[in-house]
Amino acid sequence: MWHAGLVTDHDTDLETLVGQWLTVPDLAERLSIPLSAVRKLIDDRELLSARIGERHVVAVPEKFLDDEGVLPALKGTFTVLADGGMKDDESLRWLFTPDTTLPAEGAPIDALRAGFKTEVRRRAMELAL
């Protein structure tokens, strides 16, 4: 299912692949919102989360945020990936796996952060074909 150009290492765990994570309390503090609002962002799929660390705490990739807050391009991208049959952990792995063919250096999340939303979503749609 992986796209040509993706540099994959299936032995890399998701926690390591993503790198920097924010726990729900850290995210609430960073966004200056209550914990319940952070949980709602996750429940509404405006953010994807995973359980990480020894204690399996719920956390969100730090790259899902910029100086303004949650990246606006995420929710639609998550929807495209889910519509293509990806589970949340698969979507996270795809978003953070380096792809040398993207217009911005790095992984799809880096391309989203650089403003290449349309290109990232096009590639996400191709995965479903």
Backbone as XML, in Angstrom:
<?xml version="1.0"?>
<chain id="A" units="angstrom">
  <residue number="1" name="MET">
    <atom name="N" x="0.820" y="-1.190" z="0.000"/>
    <atom name="CA" x="0.000" y="0.000" z="0.000"/>
    <atom name="C" x="0.865" y="1.257" z="0.000"/>
  </residue>
  <residue number="2" name="TRP">
    <atom name="N" x="2.148" y="1.130" z="0.280"/>
    <atom name="CA" x="3.006" y="2.314" z="0.363"/>
    <atom name="C" x="3.315" y="2.872" z="-1.012"/>
  </residue>
  <residue number="3" name="HIS">
    <atom name="N" x="3.416" y="4.138" z="-1.103"/>
    <atom name="CA" x="3.612" y="4.922" z="-2.318"/>
    <atom name="C" x="5.102" y="4.937" z="-2.678"/>
  </residue>
  <residue number="4" name="ALA">
    <atom name="N" x="5.400" y="4.897" z="-3.955"/>
    <atom name="CA" x="6.798" y="4.998" z="-4.391"/>
    <atom name="C" x="7.386" y="6.296" z="-3.878"/>
  </residue>
  <residue number="5" name="GLY">
    <atom name="N" x="8.585" y="6.255" z="-3.401"/>
    <atom name="CA" x="9.229" y="7.447" z="-2.860"/>
    <atom name="C" x="9.238" y="7.472" z="-1.343"/>
  </residue>
  <residue number="6" name="LEU">
    <atom name="N" x="8.366" y="6.672" z="-0.737"/>
    <atom name="CA" x="8.350" y="6.631" z="0.717"/>
    <atom name="C" x="9.536" y="5.814" z="1.203"/>
  </residue>
  <residue number="7" name="VAL">
    <atom name="N" x="10.191" y="6.348" z="2.189"/>
    <atom name="CA" x="11.309" y="5.639" z="2.796"/>
    <atom name="C" x="10.733" y="4.935" z="4.017"/>
  </residue>
  <residue number="8" name="THR">
    <atom name="N" x="10.511" y="3.640" z="3.905"/>
    <atom name="CA" x="9.827" y="2.935" z="4.988"/>
    <atom name="C" x="10.781" y="2.068" z="5.785"/>
  </residue>
  <residue number="9" name="ASP">
    <atom name="N" x="10.482" y="1.984" z="7.037"/>
    <atom name="CA" x="11.177" y="1.070" z="7.934"/>
    <atom name="C" x="10.113" y="0.576" z="8.902"/>
  </residue>
  <residue number="10" name="HIS">
    <atom name="N" x="9.541" y="-0.581" z="8.587"/>
    <atom name="CA" x="8.430" y="-1.085" z="9.377"/>
    <atom name="C" x="8.845" y="-1.440" z="10.799"/>
  </residue>
  <residue number="11" name="ASP">
    <atom name="N" x="10.152" y="-1.479" z="11.072"/>
    <atom name="CA" x="10.604" y="-1.769" z="12.420"/>
    <atom name="C" x="10.584" y="-0.517" z="13.298"/>
  </residue>
  <residue number="12" name="THR">
    <atom name="N" x="10.486" y="0.655" z="12.701"/>
    <atom name="CA" x="10.452" y="1.891" z="13.472"/>
    <atom name="C" x="9.079" y="2.013" z="14.117"/>
  </residue>
  <residue number="13" name="ASP">
    <atom name="N" x="9.067" y="2.121" z="15.453"/>
    <atom name="CA" x="7.774" y="2.248" z="16.092"/>
    <atom name="C" x="7.246" y="3.667" z="15.898"/>
  </residue>
  <residue number="14" name="LEU">
    <atom name="N" x="5.951" y="3.797" z="16.016"/>
    <atom name="CA" x="5.278" y="5.066" z="15.747"/>
    <atom name="C" x="5.796" y="6.179" z="16.652"/>
  </residue>
  <residue number="15" name="GLU">
    <atom name="N" x="6.022" y="5.858" z="17.900"/>
    <atom name="CA" x="6.513" y="6.865" z="18.846"/>
    <atom name="C" x="7.834" y="7.468" z="18.382"/>
  </residue>
  <residue number="16" name="THR">
    <atom name="N" x="8.734" y="6.623" z="17.912"/>
    <atom name="CA" x="10.036" y="7.075" z="17.420"/>
    <atom name="C" x="9.896" y="7.812" z="16.096"/>
  </residue>
  <residue number="17" name="LEU">
    <atom name="N" x="9.067" y="7.290" z="15.208"/>
    <atom name="CA" x="8.864" y="7.902" z="13.893"/>
    <atom name="C" x="8.377" y="9.346" z="14.027"/>
  </residue>
  <residue number="18" name="VAL">
    <atom name="N" x="7.395" y="9.566" z="14.891"/>
    <atom name="CA" x="6.825" y="10.906" z="15.075"/>
    <atom name="C" x="7.818" y="11.817" z="15.782"/>
  </residue>
  <residue number="19" name="GLY">
    <atom name="N" x="8.478" y="11.306" z="16.792"/>
    <atom name="CA" x="9.467" y="12.111" z="17.514"/>
    <atom name="C" x="8.880" y="12.880" z="18.684"/>
  </residue>
  <residue number="20" name="GLN">
    <atom name="N" x="8.468" y="14.099" z="18.450"/>
    <atom name="CA" x="7.976" y="14.961" z="19.528"/>
    <atom name="C" x="6.464" y="14.821" z="19.700"/>
  </residue>
  <residue number="21" name="TRP">
    <atom name="N" x="6.056" y="14.538" z="20.924"/>
    <atom name="CA" x="4.647" y="14.341" z="21.259"/>
    <atom name="C" x="4.236" y="15.313" z="22.356"/>
  </residue>
  <residue number="22" name="LEU">
    <atom name="N" x="2.943" y="15.603" z="22.422"/>
    <atom name="CA" x="2.372" y="16.394" z="23.502"/>
    <atom name="C" x="1.275" y="15.568" z="24.162"/>
  </residue>
  <residue number="23" name="THR">
    <atom name="N" x="1.341" y="15.425" z="25.488"/>
    <atom name="CA" x="0.271" y="14.737" z="26.200"/>
    <atom name="C" x="-0.947" y="15.655" z="26.234"/>
  </residue>
  <residue number="24" name="VAL">
    <atom name="N" x="-2.083" y="15.114" z="26.599"/>
    <atom name="CA" x="-3.315" y="15.912" z="26.653"/>
    <atom name="C" x="-3.139" y="17.121" z="27.583"/>
  </residue>
  <residue number="25" name="PRO">
    <atom name="N" x="-2.596" y="16.954" z="28.800"/>
    <atom name="CA" x="-2.397" y="18.142" z="29.641"/>
    <atom name="C" x="-1.429" y="19.165" z="29.023"/>
  </residue>
  <residue number="26" name="ASP">
    <atom name="N" x="-0.361" y="18.690" z="28.390"/>
    <atom name="CA" x="0.584" y="19.607" z="27.738"/>
    <atom name="C" x="-0.087" y="20.356" z="26.591"/>
  </residue>
  <residue number="27" name="LEU">
    <atom name="N" x="-0.906" y="19.651" z="25.849"/>
    <atom name="CA" x="-1.624" y="20.260" z="24.727"/>
    <atom name="C" x="-2.619" y="21.308" z="25.227"/>
  </residue>
  <residue number="28" name="ALA">
    <atom name="N" x="-3.326" y="20.981" z="26.296"/>
    <atom name="CA" x="-4.278" y="21.931" z="26.881"/>
    <atom name="C" x="-3.556" y="23.211" z="27.314"/>
  </residue>
  <residue number="29" name="GLU">
    <atom name="N" x="-2.408" y="23.038" z="27.927"/>
    <atom name="CA" x="-1.634" y="24.200" z="28.368"/>
    <atom name="C" x="-1.141" y="25.008" z="27.175"/>
  </residue>
  <residue number="30" name="ARG">
    <atom name="N" x="-0.631" y="24.327" z="26.164"/>
    <atom name="CA" x="-0.095" y="25.026" z="24.994"/>
    <atom name="C" x="-1.177" y="25.798" z="24.238"/>
  </residue>
  <residue number="31" name="LEU">
    <atom name="N" x="-2.383" y="25.223" z="24.150"/>
    <atom name="CA" x="-3.482" y="25.869" z="23.440"/>
    <atom name="C" x="-4.324" y="26.776" z="24.339"/>
  </residue>
  <residue number="32" name="SER">
    <atom name="N" x="-4.022" y="26.753" z="25.633"/>
    <atom name="CA" x="-4.776" y="27.537" z="26.633"/>
    <atom name="C" x="-6.264" y="27.187" z="26.606"/>
  </residue>
  <residue number="33" name="ILE">
    <atom name="N" x="-6.536" y="25.885" z="26.592"/>
    <atom name="CA" x="-7.916" y="25.404" z="26.615"/>
    <atom name="C" x="-8.037" y="24.310" z="27.678"/>
  </residue>
  <residue number="34" name="PRO">
    <atom name="N" x="-9.260" y="24.019" z="28.132"/>
    <atom name="CA" x="-9.435" y="22.957" z="29.132"/>
    <atom name="C" x="-9.128" y="21.569" z="28.567"/>
  </residue>
  <residue number="35" name="LEU">
    <atom name="N" x="-8.828" y="20.640" z="29.475"/>
    <atom name="CA" x="-8.574" y="19.249" z="29.072"/>
    <atom name="C" x="-9.740" y="18.689" z="28.272"/>
  </residue>
  <residue number="36" name="SER">
    <atom name="N" x="-10.959" y="19.025" z="28.678"/>
    <atom name="CA" x="-12.138" y="18.509" z="27.976"/>
    <atom name="C" x="-12.176" y="18.991" z="26.526"/>
  </residue>
  <residue number="37" name="ALA">
    <atom name="N" x="-11.688" y="20.194" z="26.263"/>
    <atom name="CA" x="-11.661" y="20.722" z="24.893"/>
    <atom name="C" x="-10.623" y="19.975" z="24.056"/>
  </residue>
  <residue number="38" name="VAL">
    <atom name="N" x="-9.509" y="19.593" z="24.667"/>
    <atom name="CA" x="-8.499" y="18.802" z="23.954"/>
    <atom name="C" x="-9.077" y="17.432" z="23.614"/>
  </residue>
  <residue number="39" name="ARG">
    <atom name="N" x="-9.760" y="16.826" z="24.574"/>
    <atom name="CA" x="-10.370" y="15.517" z="24.316"/>
    <atom name="C" x="-11.414" y="15.609" z="23.203"/>
  </residue>
  <residue number="40" name="LYS">
    <atom name="N" x="-12.142" y="16.731" z="23.155"/>
    <atom name="CA" x="-13.132" y="16.931" z="22.093"/>
    <atom name="C" x="-12.446" y="17.056" z="20.729"/>
  </residue>
  <residue number="41" name="LEU">
    <atom name="N" x="-11.303" y="17.752" z="20.666"/>
    <atom name="CA" x="-10.548" y="17.850" z="19.411"/>
    <atom name="C" x="-10.159" y="16.460" z="18.910"/>
  </residue>
  <residue number="42" name="ILE">
    <atom name="N" x="-9.769" y="15.600" z="19.840"/>
    <atom name="CA" x="-9.391" y="14.225" z="19.482"/>
    <atom name="C" x="-10.631" y="13.432" z="19.083"/>
  </residue>
  <residue number="43" name="ASP">
    <atom name="N" x="-11.705" y="13.538" z="19.868"/>
    <atom name="CA" x="-12.945" y="12.818" z="19.548"/>
    <atom name="C" x="-13.529" y="13.253" z="18.210"/>
  </residue>
  <residue number="44" name="ASP">
    <atom name="N" x="-13.414" y="14.546" z="17.891"/>
    <atom name="CA" x="-13.949" y="15.089" z="16.630"/>
    <atom name="C" x="-12.992" y="14.884" z="15.459"/>
  </residue>
  <residue number="45" name="ARG">
    <atom name="N" x="-11.883" y="14.220" z="15.714"/>
    <atom name="CA" x="-10.866" y="13.904" z="14.700"/>
    <atom name="C" x="-10.241" y="15.147" z="14.074"/>
  </residue>
  <residue number="46" name="GLU">
    <atom name="N" x="-10.158" y="16.207" z="14.864"/>
    <atom name="CA" x="-9.398" y="17.377" z="14.426"/>
    <atom name="C" x="-7.922" y="17.146" z="14.737"/>
  </residue>
  <residue number="47" name="LEU">
    <atom name="N" x="-7.684" y="16.204" z="15.640"/>
    <atom name="CA" x="-6.340" y="15.744" z="15.996"/>
    <atom name="C" x="-6.382" y="14.226" z="16.100"/>
  </residue>
  <residue number="48" name="LEU">
    <atom name="N" x="-5.311" y="13.580" z="15.687"/>
    <atom name="CA" x="-5.171" y="12.141" z="15.906"/>
    <atom name="C" x="-4.216" y="11.954" z="17.069"/>
  </residue>
  <residue number="49" name="SER">
    <atom name="N" x="-4.466" y="10.930" z="17.855"/>
    <atom name="CA" x="-3.615" y="10.659" z="19.004"/>
    <atom name="C" x="-3.186" y="9.199" z="18.991"/>
  </residue>
  <residue number="50" name="ALA">
    <atom name="N" x="-2.235" y="8.902" z="19.843"/>
    <atom name="CA" x="-1.769" y="7.530" z="20.031"/>
    <atom name="C" x="-1.370" y="7.385" z="21.490"/>
  </residue>
  <residue number="51" name="ARG">
    <atom name="N" x="-1.309" y="6.155" z="21.937"/>
    <atom name="CA" x="-0.831" y="5.881" z="23.300"/>
    <atom name="C" x="0.657" y="5.611" z="23.205"/>
  </residue>
  <residue number="52" name="ILE">
    <atom name="N" x="1.433" y="6.366" z="23.981"/>
    <atom name="CA" x="2.887" y="6.256" z="23.897"/>
    <atom name="C" x="3.507" y="6.076" z="25.280"/>
  </residue>
  <residue number="53" name="GLY">
    <atom name="N" x="4.771" y="5.678" z="25.257"/>
    <atom name="CA" x="5.537" y="5.566" z="26.489"/>
    <atom name="C" x="5.184" y="4.343" z="27.307"/>
  </residue>
  <residue number="54" name="GLU">
    <atom name="N" x="5.912" y="4.197" z="28.388"/>
    <atom name="CA" x="5.708" y="3.047" z="29.275"/>
    <atom name="C" x="4.309" y="3.036" z="29.880"/>
  </residue>
  <residue number="55" name="ARG">
    <atom name="N" x="3.774" y="4.234" z="30.144"/>
    <atom name="CA" x="2.460" y="4.326" z="30.786"/>
    <atom name="C" x="1.322" y="4.399" z="29.762"/>
  </residue>
  <residue number="56" name="HIS">
    <atom name="N" x="1.658" y="4.360" z="28.473"/>
    <atom name="CA" x="0.659" y="4.382" z="27.397"/>
    <atom name="C" x="-0.276" y="5.585" z="27.512"/>
  </residue>
  <residue number="57" name="VAL">
    <atom name="N" x="0.320" y="6.763" z="27.720"/>
    <atom name="CA" x="-0.482" y="7.984" z="27.827"/>
    <atom name="C" x="-0.928" y="8.429" z="26.439"/>
  </residue>
  <residue number="58" name="VAL">
    <atom name="N" x="-2.081" y="9.059" z="26.384"/>
    <atom name="CA" x="-2.593" y="9.599" z="25.127"/>
    <atom name="C" x="-1.788" y="10.852" z="24.792"/>
  </residue>
  <residue number="59" name="ALA">
    <atom name="N" x="-1.281" y="10.889" z="23.556"/>
    <atom name="CA" x="-0.475" y="12.029" z="23.133"/>
    <atom name="C" x="-0.742" y="12.321" z="21.655"/>
  </residue>
  <residue number="60" name="VAL">
    <atom name="N" x="-0.416" y="13.556" z="21.278"/>
    <atom name="CA" x="-0.634" y="14.056" z="19.926"/>
    <atom name="C" x="0.719" y="14.522" z="19.387"/>
  </residue>
  <residue number="61" name="PRO">
    <atom name="N" x="1.012" y="14.253" z="18.109"/>
    <atom name="CA" x="2.271" y="14.744" z="17.546"/>
    <atom name="C" x="2.365" y="16.273" z="17.634"/>
  </residue>
  <residue number="62" name="GLU">
    <atom name="N" x="3.504" y="16.755" z="18.083"/>
    <atom name="CA" x="3.709" y="18.195" z="18.225"/>
    <atom name="C" x="3.611" y="18.917" z="16.879"/>
  </residue>
  <residue number="63" name="LYS">
    <atom name="N" x="3.987" y="18.238" z="15.791"/>
    <atom name="CA" x="3.935" y="18.873" z="14.468"/>
    <atom name="C" x="2.512" y="19.150" z="13.992"/>
  </residue>
  <residue number="64" name="PHE">
    <atom name="N" x="1.507" y="18.680" z="14.728"/>
    <atom name="CA" x="0.125" y="18.985" z="14.373"/>
    <atom name="C" x="-0.250" y="20.412" z="14.761"/>
  </residue>
  <residue number="65" name="LEU">
    <atom name="N" x="0.668" y="21.098" z="15.433"/>
    <atom name="CA" x="0.422" y="22.478" z="15.868"/>
    <atom name="C" x="1.416" y="23.424" z="15.217"/>
  </residue>
  <residue number="66" name="ASP">
    <atom name="N" x="0.980" y="24.663" z="15.075"/>
    <atom name="CA" x="1.903" y="25.728" z="14.698"/>
    <atom name="C" x="1.695" y="26.863" z="15.702"/>
  </residue>
  <residue number="67" name="ASP">
    <atom name="N" x="2.198" y="28.035" z="15.414"/>
    <atom name="CA" x="2.071" y="29.155" z="16.352"/>
    <atom name="C" x="0.628" y="29.590" z="16.557"/>
  </residue>
  <residue number="68" name="GLU">
    <atom name="N" x="-0.234" y="29.282" z="15.599"/>
    <atom name="CA" x="-1.645" y="29.672" z="15.669"/>
    <atom name="C" x="-2.503" y="28.637" z="16.396"/>
  </residue>
  <residue number="69" name="GLY">
    <atom name="N" x="-2.016" y="27.414" z="16.532"/>
    <atom name="CA" x="-2.795" y="26.339" z="17.140"/>
    <atom name="C" x="-2.751" y="25.097" z="16.279"/>
  </residue>
  <residue number="70" name="VAL">
    <atom name="N" x="-3.890" y="24.406" z="16.167"/>
    <atom name="CA" x="-3.983" y="23.185" z="15.373"/>
    <atom name="C" x="-3.918" y="23.551" z="13.891"/>
  </residue>
  <residue number="71" name="LEU">
    <atom name="N" x="-3.113" y="22.820" z="13.127"/>
    <atom name="CA" x="-3.016" y="23.069" z="11.685"/>
    <atom name="C" x="-4.386" y="22.871" z="11.037"/>
  </residue>
  <residue number="72" name="PRO">
    <atom name="N" x="-4.883" y="23.870" z="10.318"/>
    <atom name="CA" x="-6.216" y="23.761" z="9.720"/>
    <atom name="C" x="-6.334" y="22.648" z="8.670"/>
  </residue>
  <residue number="73" name="ALA">
    <atom name="N" x="-5.249" y="22.281" z="8.014"/>
    <atom name="CA" x="-5.300" y="21.280" z="6.938"/>
    <atom name="C" x="-5.437" y="19.856" z="7.455"/>
  </residue>
  <residue number="74" name="LEU">
    <atom name="N" x="-5.320" y="19.655" z="8.749"/>
    <atom name="CA" x="-5.303" y="18.291" z="9.278"/>
    <atom name="C" x="-6.626" y="17.555" z="9.154"/>
  </residue>
  <residue number="75" name="LYS">
    <atom name="N" x="-7.711" y="18.182" z="9.602"/>
    <atom name="CA" x="-8.986" y="17.462" z="9.681"/>
    <atom name="C" x="-9.379" y="16.868" z="8.335"/>
  </residue>
  <residue number="76" name="GLY">
    <atom name="N" x="-9.330" y="17.643" z="7.269"/>
    <atom name="CA" x="-9.675" y="17.131" z="5.938"/>
    <atom name="C" x="-8.739" y="16.033" z="5.489"/>
  </residue>
  <residue number="77" name="THR">
    <atom name="N" x="-7.468" y="16.176" z="5.829"/>
    <atom name="CA" x="-6.480" y="15.151" z="5.466"/>
    <atom name="C" x="-6.773" y="13.859" z="6.216"/>
  </residue>
  <residue number="78" name="PHE">
    <atom name="N" x="-7.101" y="13.970" z="7.503"/>
    <atom name="CA" x="-7.466" y="12.779" z="8.281"/>
    <atom name="C" x="-8.680" y="12.089" z="7.660"/>
  </residue>
  <residue number="79" name="THR">
    <atom name="N" x="-9.647" y="12.885" z="7.210"/>
    <atom name="CA" x="-10.856" y="12.332" z="6.595"/>
    <atom name="C" x="-10.518" y="11.571" z="5.321"/>
  </residue>
  <residue number="80" name="VAL">
    <atom name="N" x="-9.673" y="12.153" z="4.472"/>
    <atom name="CA" x="-9.271" y="11.488" z="3.221"/>
    <atom name="C" x="-8.581" y="10.155" z="3.531"/>
  </residue>
  <residue number="81" name="LEU">
    <atom name="N" x="-7.686" y="10.166" z="4.512"/>
    <atom name="CA" x="-6.971" y="8.934" z="4.867"/>
    <atom name="C" x="-7.934" y="7.876" z="5.415"/>
  </residue>
  <residue number="82" name="ALA">
    <atom name="N" x="-8.861" y="8.301" z="6.277"/>
    <atom name="CA" x="-9.841" y="7.362" z="6.840"/>
    <atom name="C" x="-10.765" y="6.829" z="5.754"/>
  </residue>
  <residue number="83" name="ASP">
    <atom name="N" x="-11.186" y="7.702" z="4.833"/>
    <atom name="CA" x="-12.039" y="7.259" z="3.730"/>
    <atom name="C" x="-11.308" y="6.245" z="2.849"/>
  </residue>
  <residue number="84" name="GLY">
    <atom name="N" x="-9.994" y="6.332" z="2.813"/>
    <atom name="CA" x="-9.187" y="5.385" z="2.051"/>
    <atom name="C" x="-8.955" y="4.084" z="2.791"/>
  </residue>
  <residue number="85" name="GLY">
    <atom name="N" x="-9.484" y="3.963" z="3.998"/>
    <atom name="CA" x="-9.388" y="2.716" z="4.753"/>
    <atom name="C" x="-8.294" y="2.672" z="5.799"/>
  </residue>
  <residue number="86" name="MET">
    <atom name="N" x="-7.618" y="3.802" z="6.025"/>
    <atom name="CA" x="-6.542" y="3.801" z="7.021"/>
    <atom name="C" x="-7.085" y="3.987" z="8.432"/>
  </residue>
  <residue number="87" name="LYS">
    <atom name="N" x="-6.547" y="3.217" z="9.346"/>
    <atom name="CA" x="-6.827" y="3.405" z="10.766"/>
    <atom name="C" x="-5.950" y="4.556" z="11.251"/>
  </residue>
  <residue number="88" name="ASP">
    <atom name="N" x="-6.237" y="5.067" z="12.442"/>
    <atom name="CA" x="-5.500" y="6.228" z="12.959"/>
    <atom name="C" x="-3.992" y="5.988" z="13.026"/>
  </residue>
  <residue number="89" name="ASP">
    <atom name="N" x="-3.580" y="4.812" z="13.522"/>
    <atom name="CA" x="-2.148" y="4.563" z="13.626"/>
    <atom name="C" x="-1.494" y="4.486" z="12.246"/>
  </residue>
  <residue number="90" name="GLU">
    <atom name="N" x="-2.214" y="3.950" z="11.255"/>
    <atom name="CA" x="-1.690" y="3.896" z="9.889"/>
    <atom name="C" x="-1.599" y="5.305" z="9.292"/>
  </residue>
  <residue number="91" name="SER">
    <atom name="N" x="-2.599" y="6.134" z="9.583"/>
    <atom name="CA" x="-2.575" y="7.519" z="9.115"/>
    <atom name="C" x="-1.400" y="8.270" z="9.720"/>
  </residue>
  <residue number="92" name="LEU">
    <atom name="N" x="-1.176" y="8.089" z="11.008"/>
    <atom name="CA" x="-0.040" y="8.743" z="11.670"/>
    <atom name="C" x="1.272" y="8.284" z="11.042"/>
  </residue>
  <residue number="93" name="ARG">
    <atom name="N" x="1.395" y="6.987" z="10.830"/>
    <atom name="CA" x="2.627" y="6.449" z="10.236"/>
    <atom name="C" x="2.830" y="7.039" z="8.839"/>
  </residue>
  <residue number="94" name="TRP">
    <atom name="N" x="1.771" y="7.104" z="8.021"/>
    <atom name="CA" x="1.889" y="7.653" z="6.666"/>
    <atom name="C" x="2.280" y="9.131" z="6.720"/>
  </residue>
  <residue number="95" name="LEU">
    <atom name="N" x="1.656" y="9.883" z="7.603"/>
    <atom name="CA" x="1.946" y="11.318" z="7.697"/>
    <atom name="C" x="3.383" y="11.610" z="8.101"/>
  </residue>
  <residue number="96" name="PHE">
    <atom name="N" x="3.998" y="10.707" z="8.847"/>
    <atom name="CA" x="5.343" y="10.968" z="9.370"/>
    <atom name="C" x="6.449" y="10.173" z="8.675"/>
  </residue>
  <residue number="97" name="THR">
    <atom name="N" x="6.097" y="9.362" z="7.676"/>
    <atom name="CA" x="7.105" y="8.603" z="6.944"/>
    <atom name="C" x="7.699" y="9.479" z="5.844"/>
  </residue>
  <residue number="98" name="PRO">
    <atom name="N" x="9.015" y="9.659" z="5.828"/>
    <atom name="CA" x="9.641" y="10.505" z="4.805"/>
    <atom name="C" x="9.289" y="10.050" z="3.390"/>
  </residue>
  <residue number="99" name="ASP">
    <atom name="N" x="9.051" y="11.027" z="2.523"/>
    <atom name="CA" x="8.710" y="10.775" z="1.123"/>
    <atom name="C" x="9.546" y="11.728" z="0.273"/>
  </residue>
  <residue number="100" name="THR">
    <atom name="N" x="10.492" y="11.170" z="-0.442"/>
    <atom name="CA" x="11.432" y="11.979" z="-1.220"/>
    <atom name="C" x="10.801" y="12.624" z="-2.449"/>
  </residue>
  <residue number="101" name="THR">
    <atom name="N" x="9.574" y="12.241" z="-2.791"/>
    <atom name="CA" x="8.937" y="12.797" z="-3.987"/>
    <atom name="C" x="8.040" y="14.000" z="-3.694"/>
  </residue>
  <residue number="102" name="LEU">
    <atom name="N" x="7.878" y="14.352" z="-2.451"/>
    <atom name="CA" x="7.031" y="15.502" z="-2.096"/>
    <atom name="C" x="7.728" y="16.817" z="-2.433"/>
  </residue>
  <residue number="103" name="PRO">
    <atom name="N" x="6.942" y="17.873" z="-2.702"/>
    <atom name="CA" x="7.545" y="19.168" z="-3.021"/>
    <atom name="C" x="8.280" y="19.806" z="-1.845"/>
  </residue>
  <residue number="104" name="ALA">
    <atom name="N" x="7.922" y="19.447" z="-0.628"/>
    <atom name="CA" x="8.638" y="19.942" z="0.551"/>
    <atom name="C" x="9.451" y="18.782" z="1.105"/>
  </residue>
  <residue number="105" name="GLU">
    <atom name="N" x="10.659" y="19.060" z="1.531"/>
    <atom name="CA" x="11.526" y="17.999" z="2.041"/>
    <atom name="C" x="10.943" y="17.410" z="3.314"/>
  </residue>
  <residue number="106" name="GLY">
    <atom name="N" x="10.948" y="16.101" z="3.406"/>
    <atom name="CA" x="10.489" y="15.431" z="4.609"/>
    <atom name="C" x="9.310" y="14.519" z="4.347"/>
  </residue>
  <residue number="107" name="ALA">
    <atom name="N" x="8.410" y="14.478" z="5.318"/>
    <atom name="CA" x="7.251" y="13.607" z="5.291"/>
    <atom name="C" x="6.006" y="14.406" z="4.901"/>
  </residue>
  <residue number="108" name="PRO">
    <atom name="N" x="4.893" y="13.713" z="4.645"/>
    <atom name="CA" x="3.661" y="14.436" z="4.320"/>
    <atom name="C" x="3.290" y="15.513" z="5.352"/>
  </residue>
  <residue number="109" name="ILE">
    <atom name="N" x="3.530" y="15.280" z="6.628"/>
    <atom name="CA" x="3.215" y="16.306" z="7.633"/>
    <atom name="C" x="4.039" y="17.566" z="7.380"/>
  </residue>
  <residue number="110" name="ASP">
    <atom name="N" x="5.283" y="17.407" z="6.946"/>
    <atom name="CA" x="6.125" y="18.565" z="6.652"/>
    <atom name="C" x="5.598" y="19.318" z="5.432"/>
  </residue>
  <residue number="111" name="ALA">
    <atom name="N" x="5.102" y="18.565" z="4.440"/>
    <atom name="CA" x="4.513" y="19.201" z="3.256"/>
    <atom name="C" x="3.240" y="19.961" z="3.637"/>
  </residue>
  <residue number="112" name="LEU">
    <atom name="N" x="2.428" y="19.389" z="4.524"/>
    <atom name="CA" x="1.236" y="20.108" z="4.999"/>
    <atom name="C" x="1.630" y="21.405" z="5.685"/>
  </residue>
  <residue number="113" name="ARG">
    <atom name="N" x="2.622" y="21.326" z="6.542"/>
    <atom name="CA" x="3.078" y="22.517" z="7.276"/>
    <atom name="C" x="3.648" y="23.570" z="6.328"/>
  </residue>
  <residue number="114" name="ALA">
    <atom name="N" x="4.171" y="23.130" z="5.170"/>
    <atom name="CA" x="4.750" y="24.058" z="4.193"/>
    <atom name="C" x="3.704" y="24.587" z="3.207"/>
  </residue>
  <residue number="115" name="GLY">
    <atom name="N" x="2.434" y="24.175" z="3.374"/>
    <atom name="CA" x="1.376" y="24.709" z="2.532"/>
    <atom name="C" x="0.991" y="23.858" z="1.335"/>
  </residue>
  <residue number="116" name="PHE">
    <atom name="N" x="1.439" y="22.608" z="1.279"/>
    <atom name="CA" x="1.133" y="21.732" z="0.148"/>
    <atom name="C" x="-0.028" y="20.796" z="0.453"/>
  </residue>
  <residue number="117" name="LYS">
    <atom name="N" x="-1.101" y="21.343" z="1.008"/>
    <atom name="CA" x="-2.271" y="20.558" z="1.406"/>
    <atom name="C" x="-2.852" y="19.770" z="0.235"/>
  </residue>
  <residue number="118" name="THR">
    <atom name="N" x="-3.028" y="20.417" z="-0.908"/>
    <atom name="CA" x="-3.648" y="19.765" z="-2.065"/>
    <atom name="C" x="-2.822" y="18.572" z="-2.526"/>
  </residue>
  <residue number="119" name="GLU">
    <atom name="N" x="-1.521" y="18.733" z="-2.598"/>
    <atom name="CA" x="-0.647" y="17.639" z="-3.034"/>
    <atom name="C" x="-0.687" y="16.478" z="-2.044"/>
  </residue>
  <residue number="120" name="VAL">
    <atom name="N" x="-0.673" y="16.768" z="-0.757"/>
    <atom name="CA" x="-0.706" y="15.705" z="0.254"/>
    <atom name="C" x="-2.031" y="14.955" z="0.163"/>
  </residue>
  <residue number="121" name="ARG">
    <atom name="N" x="-3.130" y="15.686" z="0.041"/>
    <atom name="CA" x="-4.436" y="15.023" z="-0.039"/>
    <atom name="C" x="-4.571" y="14.222" z="-1.345"/>
  </residue>
  <residue number="122" name="ARG">
    <atom name="N" x="-4.018" y="14.721" z="-2.431"/>
    <atom name="CA" x="-4.058" y="13.977" z="-3.691"/>
    <atom name="C" x="-3.372" y="12.624" z="-3.502"/>
  </residue>
  <residue number="123" name="ARG">
    <atom name="N" x="-2.216" y="12.649" z="-2.868"/>
    <atom name="CA" x="-1.479" y="11.400" z="-2.635"/>
    <atom name="C" x="-2.219" y="10.484" z="-1.664"/>
  </residue>
  <residue number="124" name="ALA">
    <atom name="N" x="-2.871" y="11.080" z="-0.675"/>
    <atom name="CA" x="-3.660" y="10.276" z="0.258"/>
    <atom name="C" x="-4.812" y="9.600" z="-0.476"/>
  </residue>
  <residue number="125" name="MET">
    <atom name="N" x="-5.444" y="10.307" z="-1.423"/>
    <atom name="CA" x="-6.532" y="9.719" z="-2.211"/>
    <atom name="C" x="-6.020" y="8.576" z="-3.087"/>
  </residue>
  <residue number="126" name="GLU">
    <atom name="N" x="-4.811" y="8.723" z="-3.610"/>
    <atom name="CA" x="-4.231" y="7.672" z="-4.455"/>
    <atom name="C" x="-4.031" y="6.374" z="-3.688"/>
  </residue>
  <residue number="127" name="LEU">
    <atom name="N" x="-3.811" y="6.467" z="-2.398"/>
    <atom name="CA" x="-3.618" y="5.265" z="-1.584"/>
    <atom name="C" x="-4.862" y="4.390" z="-1.587"/>
  </residue>
  <residue number="128" name="ALA">
    <atom name="N" x="-6.024" y="5.040" z="-1.716"/>
    <atom name="CA" x="-7.285" y="4.296" z="-1.664"/>
    <atom name="C" x="-7.594" y="3.603" z="-2.988"/>
  </residue>
  <residue number="129" name="LEU">
    <atom name="N" x="-6.916" y="3.998" z="-4.053"/>
    <atom name="CA" x="-7.226" y="3.427" z="-5.371"/>
    <atom name="C" x="-6.681" y="2.044" z="-5.543"/>
  </residue>
</chain>
